[in-house]
Amino acid sequence: MSEINNTGFDTICIHGGHSPESNRAHLTPIYASSTYTFDSAEQAADIFKGTEEGYIYSRWGNPTIAEAEARIALLEAYQLKDKNGNALQLKAILHASGMAAVITMLLSNLKAGEKIITHHSLYGGTHEIIEKILPGLGIEAVIVDFHDLNKVEDTIKANKSIRLMYIETPANPTLQCVDIAQLSALGKKHQLTVCADNTFATPYLQQPFKYDVDYVMHSTTKFLNGHGTAIGGIVIGRDIEKMNGIVTKTHRLLGGNSNAFDAFLLTNGLKTLGLRMERHCSNADKVAEFLHAHKGVAVVNYPGLKDHPDHAIAKKQMRQPTPVLSFELKGGYAAGVNFINKMKVCVSAVSLGTCDTLISHPASTTHVGVLREDRLKFGITDGLIRMSVGIESIQDIINDLEQAIN
Ligand SMILES: Cc1ncc(COP(=O)(O)O)c(C=O)c1O
């Protein structure tokens, strides 16, 4: 599909990045090969020098992985233009996990003595990298409320060594949304590298490159794969030279590469991204409405509801709100445990973004080892339930919730 930039989003989901196969396979096969052969010593030299295209070693690149990378880059760039008015070109590098993608991006852009500015509600693993790994390398984080833009700018001005702004919106697990356009403009004004974790939105709901960010990261484990079949992560960048240079070098040397099987699962999952997100989102809207009206539920955290503090931000930058929400049962811890035990259709599991509705009770699972007073500070109350709304028939999800809450 040479005219891929002019097609619709769903066509890119299906055909984007696909190259015809020498054996005429319909789908790009799983290239389960660690290494690649050369016709001659001269050809090997040319491929190593980069004067001829070709694969060398699968930690560096693999045809099945390349298709997933090209497709996701096209989706993030969908209908966006560069500063010369041409179709935006992006380069993506697939990783073994979302965490591998995040650390590659950070280590490619920061060195000892430099700082990162970020906000409170990041995914726990990313927060731990910033708190526990980066300081040992001489890289400190300054954490501020990204809703307070004056504070963000004052902090940047007061810390001349801040080089990178790290945004996650909507954030895991709070669903806090921050304004990518305003934050990115501030970051650019002060020559910062701006990065956004787009895992909860996917390019179908939100395109951070529209607001000039430098990098987008995903845990592809979630909605991009969509079926819960493989862990993965991706870094997408707009500076192609840098992506081919330091980012590729860091990725190859850290060794957090993906593999052909996981990439195959991802590429096939991506085919239905637009369709799935439509259904995920319409189901989530109905679930939020149901929970909001239920007498057993104290609070519903869902940016799609008008009374959510970030409703306006989500509306401004997202096609629809993310299909992940949380809610607090009035009965506290016991109600949370009871609710999970009564589920019949929804599945009790961590993670999110699969076709199945996934439900978790953080107080008895992910946060069981955290002191109660500490988790309450992060809004993880005794009766809080997190829900990644799946694509089952909506009435079955609602019936399951109804019988489990009562
Ligand atoms: C927003 C976000 N970023 C990054 C990650 C890390 O991804 P992975 O678990 O694929 O390493 C996660 C995982 O839940 C996440 O929710």
PDBQT file of the ligand as one rigid body, heavy atoms in Angstrom, charges set to zero:
ROOT
HETATM    1  C1  LIG A 501       1.043   3.584  31.506  1.00  0.00    +0.000 C 
HETATM    2  C2  LIG A 501       1.996   2.425  31.535  1.00  0.00    +0.000 A 
HETATM    3  N1  LIG A 501       3.240   2.591  31.067  1.00  0.00    +0.000 NA
HETATM    4  C3  LIG A 501       4.146   1.581  31.084  1.00  0.00    +0.000 A 
HETATM    5  C4  LIG A 501       3.811   0.341  31.600  1.00  0.00    +0.000 A 
HETATM    6  C5  LIG A 501       4.829  -0.773  31.631  1.00  0.00    +0.000 C 
HETATM    7  O1  LIG A 501       4.519  -1.693  30.633  1.00  0.00    +0.000 OA
HETATM    8  P1  LIG A 501       4.903  -3.257  30.677  1.00  0.00    +0.000 P 
HETATM    9  O2  LIG A 501       4.154  -3.892  31.793  1.00  0.00    +0.000 OA
HETATM   10  O3  LIG A 501       4.509  -3.740  29.311  1.00  0.00    +0.000 OA
HETATM   11  O4  LIG A 501       6.387  -3.319  30.889  1.00  0.00    +0.000 OA
HETATM   12  C6  LIG A 501       2.525   0.121  32.088  1.00  0.00    +0.000 A 
HETATM   13  C7  LIG A 501       2.130  -1.182  32.648  1.00  0.00    +0.000 C 
HETATM   14  O5  LIG A 501       1.067  -1.358  33.199  1.00  0.00    +0.000 OA
HETATM   15  C8  LIG A 501       1.592   1.195  32.055  1.00  0.00    +0.000 A 
HETATM   16  O6  LIG A 501       0.327   1.052  32.517  1.00  0.00    +0.000 OA
ENDROOT
TORSDOF 0
